[in-house]
Amino acid sequence: MISQDNMITLEGLIKSYKMGKENLVVLKGLNLQVKKGELVAIMGASGSGKTTLLNIVGCLDRPTAGKYYFEDKEVSRLKSSDLARMRGQKIGFIFQTFNLLSRITALGNVELGMTYAGGVDRQRAIEALGKVGLGKRTHHLPLELSGGEQQRVAIARAIVKDPILFLADEPTGQLDSKSGEEVISILLSLNAEQGTTLVMVTHDASIAHRCKRIIHIKDGEITGEENV
């Protein structure tokens, strides 16, 4: 029975890929629950399956076997159009690479993120940039911004949709320590002030220990958890 307190429930999740004649199993029967409003870090070596797991949770990919419940709905077998709708309306993404369009302004990039969540609202986009400290950078192109500022544009693009789940994949991986701290502080405040569920992949133990729970993954399996 799926608990109404859970945002994410994974049951026996398997993900494999065909590599020529070989079958590469990346995730090996994962079981995981993340409660609504929880702040969770996922840690593991390169190639352990962290990003693959995040992509499935974010409805960017499908499991090969097993079940994935988002709230109380099984999404692992939904049509692609339904998955796209869920991504657009309920899930915010932050990646290691900023994924901004270089030829449009910071404001334009944020507005673009709104097109999949019910339509563009310029004032809300401006407010989102203000929340991440970029109120005076709305008309700058990405190449006119620092790495930390570009990542904050990406956060604004995500939060403008008011997602109930935030997924971050190594969000400080390309940033210096000062910019990284600014980005992490914004993400943690989203969880603390708005109750947004946050799942973050990171290799940085100091960042992971600022979360409430750490999930350790090795070779596609959960090897341990710790409450912080």
DRENDO-1510 file (C-alpha; in Angstrom, 1 decimal, always signed):
<recs>
REC; n; res; u; v; w
REC; 1; MET; +0.0; +0.0; +0.0 .
REC; 2; ILE; +1.3; +3.4; -1.0 .
REC; 3; SER; +1.6; +5.9; +1.8 .
REC; 4; GLN; +0.0; +9.3; +1.2 .
REC; 5; ASP; +2.9; +10.9; +3.0 .
REC; 6; ASN; +5.3; +9.8; +0.3 .
REC; 7; MET; +6.3; +11.9; -2.7 .
REC; 8; ILE; +8.4; +9.1; -4.3 .
REC; 9; THR; +8.0; +5.3; -3.9 .
REC; 10; LEU; +10.3; +2.9; -5.9 .
REC; 11; GLU; +9.6; -0.8; -5.7 .
REC; 12; GLY; +12.1; -3.2; -7.2 .
REC; 13; LEU; +13.3; -0.6; -9.8 .
REC; 14; ILE; +15.5; -2.0; -12.5 .
REC; 15; LYS; +17.1; -0.2; -15.4 .
REC; 16; SER; +19.2; -1.9; -18.1 .
REC; 17; TYR; +20.6; -1.0; -21.5 .
REC; 18; LYS; +21.5; -3.1; -24.5 .
REC; 19; MET; +25.2; -2.7; -25.3 .
REC; 20; GLY; +25.7; -4.8; -28.4 .
REC; 21; LYS; +25.1; -8.3; -27.3 .
REC; 22; GLU; +25.5; -7.5; -23.7 .
REC; 23; ASN; +22.8; -6.3; -21.3 .
REC; 24; LEU; +24.1; -3.6; -18.9 .
REC; 25; VAL; +22.1; -3.4; -15.7 .
REC; 26; VAL; +22.5; +0.0; -14.2 .
REC; 27; LEU; +19.9; -0.1; -11.4 .
REC; 28; LYS; +19.4; -3.5; -9.7 .
REC; 29; GLY; +16.1; -3.7; -7.9 .
REC; 30; LEU; +16.0; -0.4; -5.9 .
REC; 31; ASN; +13.5; +0.2; -3.2 .
REC; 32; LEU; +13.2; +3.7; -1.9 .
REC; 33; GLN; +10.7; +6.1; -0.3 .
REC; 34; VAL; +11.0; +9.9; -0.1 .
REC; 35; LYS; +8.4; +11.7; +2.0 .
REC; 36; LYS; +6.7; +14.9; +0.9 .
REC; 37; GLY; +8.8; +17.9; +2.0 .
REC; 38; GLU; +11.9; +15.7; +2.6 .
REC; 39; LEU; +15.5; +16.8; +1.9 .
REC; 40; VAL; +17.5; +13.9; +0.5 .
REC; 41; ALA; +21.1; +13.6; -0.8 .
REC; 42; ILE; +22.2; +10.7; -3.1 .
REC; 43; MET; +25.9; +9.9; -3.0 .
REC; 44; GLY; +28.0; +7.3; -4.9 .
REC; 45; ALA; +31.0; +6.9; -7.1 .
REC; 46; SER; +30.9; +7.8; -10.8 .
REC; 47; GLY; +28.9; +5.2; -12.7 .
REC; 48; SER; +27.0; +4.0; -9.6 .
REC; 49; GLY; +23.6; +4.8; -11.1 .
REC; 50; LYS; +22.9; +8.1; -9.4 .
REC; 51; THR; +22.0; +10.1; -12.5 .
REC; 52; THR; +20.0; +7.2; -14.0 .
REC; 53; LEU; +18.0; +7.1; -10.8 .
REC; 54; LEU; +17.3; +10.8; -10.9 .
REC; 55; ASN; +16.3; +10.7; -14.6 .
REC; 56; ILE; +13.7; +8.0; -13.8 .
REC; 57; VAL; +12.4; +9.9; -10.8 .
REC; 58; GLY; +12.2; +13.0; -12.9 .
REC; 59; CYS; +10.2; +11.2; -15.7 .
REC; 60; LEU; +13.0; +11.8; -18.2 .
REC; 61; ASP; +13.5; +8.0; -18.5 .
REC; 62; ARG; +11.6; +4.8; -17.8 .
REC; 63; PRO; +12.5; +1.8; -15.7 .
REC; 64; THR; +13.0; -1.5; -17.4 .
REC; 65; ALA; +11.2; -3.3; -14.6 .
REC; 66; GLY; +9.7; -2.4; -11.2 .
REC; 67; LYS; +7.3; +0.3; -10.2 .
REC; 68; TYR; +7.6; +4.0; -9.6 .
REC; 69; TYR; +4.9; +5.9; -7.8 .
REC; 70; PHE; +4.8; +9.7; -7.8 .
REC; 71; GLU; +2.5; +10.6; -4.8 .
REC; 72; ASP; -0.1; +7.9; -5.2 .
REC; 73; LYS; +0.0; +7.5; -9.0 .
REC; 74; GLU; +2.1; +4.8; -10.7 .
REC; 75; VAL; +4.0; +6.7; -13.4 .
REC; 76; SER; +6.3; +4.0; -14.7 .
REC; 77; ARG; +3.8; +3.0; -17.4 .
REC; 78; LEU; +2.3; +6.3; -18.3 .
REC; 79; LYS; +2.3; +7.5; -21.9 .
REC; 80; SER; +5.1; +9.8; -23.0 .
REC; 81; SER; +2.7; +12.8; -23.3 .
REC; 82; ASP; +1.5; +12.2; -19.7 .
REC; 83; LEU; +5.1; +12.0; -18.5 .
REC; 84; ALA; +5.9; +15.3; -20.3 .
REC; 85; ARG; +3.0; +17.0; -18.6 .
REC; 86; MET; +4.0; +15.8; -15.2 .
REC; 87; ARG; +7.6; +17.0; -15.8 .
REC; 88; GLY; +6.4; +20.4; -16.9 .
REC; 89; GLN; +3.9; +21.0; -14.1 .
REC; 90; LYS; +5.3; +19.3; -11.0 .
REC; 91; ILE; +9.0; +18.8; -11.3 .
REC; 92; GLY; +11.9; +21.3; -11.3 .
REC; 93; PHE; +15.3; +20.3; -12.5 .
REC; 94; ILE; +18.8; +21.7; -11.9 .
REC; 95; PHE; +21.7; +20.1; -13.7 .
REC; 96; GLN; +25.5; +20.4; -13.5 .
REC; 97; THR; +25.4; +22.0; -16.9 .
REC; 98; PHE; +23.1; +25.0; -16.9 .
REC; 99; ASN; +21.2; +24.2; -20.1 .
REC; 100; LEU; +20.5; +27.8; -20.9 .
REC; 101; LEU; +19.8; +29.0; -24.4 .
REC; 102; SER; +22.7; +31.3; -25.2 .
REC; 103; ARG; +20.8; +33.6; -27.6 .
REC; 104; ILE; +18.1; +34.7; -25.2 .
REC; 105; THR; +18.2; +36.7; -22.0 .
REC; 106; ALA; +18.0; +35.4; -18.5 .
REC; 107; LEU; +14.3; +36.5; -18.5 .
REC; 108; GLY; +13.7; +34.7; -21.7 .
REC; 109; ASN; +15.2; +31.5; -20.4 .
REC; 110; VAL; +12.9; +31.6; -17.3 .
REC; 111; GLU; +9.9; +32.4; -19.5 .
REC; 112; LEU; +10.8; +29.4; -21.7 .
REC; 113; GLY; +10.5; +27.2; -18.6 .
REC; 114; MET; +6.9; +28.4; -18.1 .
REC; 115; THR; +5.7; +27.2; -21.6 .
REC; 116; TYR; +5.3; +23.7; -20.3 .
REC; 117; ALA; +3.5; +24.7; -17.1 .
REC; 118; GLY; +0.4; +26.6; -18.2 .
REC; 119; GLY; +1.7; +29.6; -20.1 .
REC; 120; VAL; +4.1; +32.5; -19.8 .
REC; 121; ASP; +3.7; +35.1; -17.1 .
REC; 122; ARG; +6.4; +37.8; -17.4 .
REC; 123; GLN; +5.9; +39.3; -14.0 .
REC; 124; ARG; +6.2; +35.9; -12.3 .
REC; 125; ALA; +9.4; +35.3; -14.3 .
REC; 126; ILE; +10.8; +38.6; -13.1 .
REC; 127; GLU; +9.9; +37.8; -9.5 .
REC; 128; ALA; +11.6; +34.4; -9.8 .
REC; 129; LEU; +14.8; +36.0; -10.9 .
REC; 130; GLY; +14.5; +38.4; -8.0 .
REC; 131; LYS; +14.2; +35.5; -5.6 .
REC; 132; VAL; +17.6; +34.2; -6.7 .
REC; 133; GLY; +19.2; +37.6; -6.5 .
REC; 134; LEU; +19.2; +38.4; -10.3 .
REC; 135; GLY; +16.7; +41.2; -10.4 .
REC; 136; LYS; +19.2; +43.4; -12.1 .
REC; 137; ARG; +20.3; +40.8; -14.6 .
REC; 138; THR; +17.0; +40.1; -16.3 .
REC; 139; HIS; +18.1; +41.3; -19.7 .
REC; 140; HIS; +21.7; +39.8; -19.7 .
REC; 141; LEU; +22.6; +37.0; -22.0 .
REC; 142; PRO; +24.0; +33.8; -20.4 .
REC; 143; LEU; +27.5; +34.6; -21.6 .
REC; 144; GLU; +27.3; +37.9; -19.8 .
REC; 145; LEU; +26.8; +36.1; -16.5 .
REC; 146; SER; +29.1; +34.2; -14.2 .
REC; 147; GLY; +28.8; +30.5; -13.7 .
REC; 148; GLY; +27.0; +31.0; -10.4 .
REC; 149; GLU; +24.6; +33.5; -12.0 .
REC; 150; GLN; +23.8; +31.1; -14.8 .
REC; 151; GLN; +23.0; +28.4; -12.3 .
REC; 152; ARG; +20.7; +30.8; -10.5 .
REC; 153; VAL; +18.9; +31.5; -13.7 .
REC; 154; ALA; +18.4; +27.8; -14.1 .
REC; 155; ILE; +17.0; +27.7; -10.5 .
REC; 156; ALA; +14.7; +30.6; -11.3 .
REC; 157; ARG; +13.5; +28.7; -14.5 .
REC; 158; ALA; +12.6; +25.8; -12.3 .
REC; 159; ILE; +11.0; +27.6; -9.3 .
REC; 160; VAL; +8.8; +29.8; -11.5 .
REC; 161; LYS; +6.6; +26.7; -12.1 .
REC; 162; ASP; +6.1; +26.2; -8.4 .
REC; 163; PRO; +7.1; +22.5; -8.6 .
REC; 164; ILE; +6.3; +20.1; -5.7 .
REC; 165; LEU; +9.5; +18.1; -6.4 .
REC; 166; PHE; +13.0; +19.6; -7.0 .
REC; 167; LEU; +15.7; +17.4; -8.5 .
REC; 168; ALA; +19.3; +18.6; -8.5 .
REC; 169; ASP; +22.2; +16.7; -10.2 .
REC; 170; GLU; +25.6; +17.9; -9.0 .
REC; 171; PRO; +24.3; +21.5; -9.0 .
REC; 172; THR; +27.6; +22.9; -7.8 .
REC; 173; GLY; +29.8; +20.7; -10.0 .
REC; 174; GLN; +31.0; +23.6; -12.3 .
REC; 175; LEU; +31.1; +26.4; -9.7 .
REC; 176; ASP; +33.7; +27.9; -7.4 .
REC; 177; SER; +33.1; +27.5; -3.7 .
REC; 178; LYS; +31.5; +30.9; -3.2 .
REC; 179; SER; +29.1; +30.5; -6.1 .
REC; 180; GLY; +28.4; +26.9; -5.0 .
REC; 181; GLU; +27.5; +28.0; -1.5 .
REC; 182; GLU; +25.0; +30.6; -2.9 .
REC; 183; VAL; +23.3; +28.0; -5.0 .
REC; 184; ILE; +23.1; +25.4; -2.2 .
REC; 185; SER; +21.7; +28.1; +0.1 .
REC; 186; ILE; +18.9; +28.9; -2.4 .
REC; 187; LEU; +18.0; +25.2; -2.8 .
REC; 188; LEU; +17.9; +24.6; +0.9 .
REC; 189; SER; +15.8; +27.6; +1.5 .
REC; 190; LEU; +13.2; +26.3; -1.0 .
REC; 191; ASN; +12.9; +23.2; +1.2 .
REC; 192; ALA; +12.9; +25.0; +4.5 .
REC; 193; GLU; +10.6; +27.9; +3.6 .
REC; 194; GLN; +8.2; +26.4; +1.0 .
REC; 195; GLY; +8.4; +22.7; +1.9 .
REC; 196; THR; +9.4; +21.7; -1.6 .
REC; 197; THR; +10.7; +18.1; -1.7 .
REC; 198; LEU; +14.3; +18.1; -2.7 .
REC; 199; VAL; +16.4; +15.2; -4.0 .
REC; 200; MET; +20.0; +16.1; -4.8 .
REC; 201; VAL; +22.9; +14.1; -6.3 .
REC; 202; THR; +26.2; +15.3; -5.0 .
REC; 203; HIS; +29.8; +14.0; -4.6 .
REC; 204; ASP; +30.4; +16.7; -1.9 .
REC; 205; ALA; +30.0; +15.2; +1.6 .
REC; 206; SER; +29.8; +18.6; +3.2 .
REC; 207; ILE; +26.8; +19.4; +1.0 .
REC; 208; ALA; +25.2; +16.0; +1.6 .
REC; 209; HIS; +25.4; +16.4; +5.4 .
REC; 210; ARG; +23.3; +19.6; +5.1 .
REC; 211; CYS; +20.4; +17.4; +4.0 .
REC; 212; LYS; +18.2; +15.4; +6.3 .
REC; 213; ARG; +19.0; +12.0; +4.8 .
REC; 214; ILE; +21.8; +10.5; +2.7 .
REC; 215; ILE; +21.3; +7.6; +0.4 .
REC; 216; HIS; +24.4; +5.7; -0.6 .
REC; 217; ILE; +24.5; +3.9; -4.0 .
REC; 218; LYS; +27.1; +1.5; -5.3 .
REC; 219; ASP; +26.9; -0.5; -8.6 .
REC; 220; GLY; +23.2; +0.2; -9.0 .
REC; 221; GLU; +22.2; -0.8; -5.5 .
REC; 222; ILE; +21.4; +1.1; -2.3 .
REC; 223; THR; +24.1; +0.1; +0.1 .
REC; 224; GLY; +23.1; +2.3; +3.1 .
REC; 225; GLU; +21.2; +5.3; +4.4 .
REC; 226; GLU; +22.0; +7.7; +7.2 .
REC; 227; ASN; +19.9; +10.3; +8.9 .
REC; 228; VAL; +21.7; +13.6; +9.5 .
</recs>
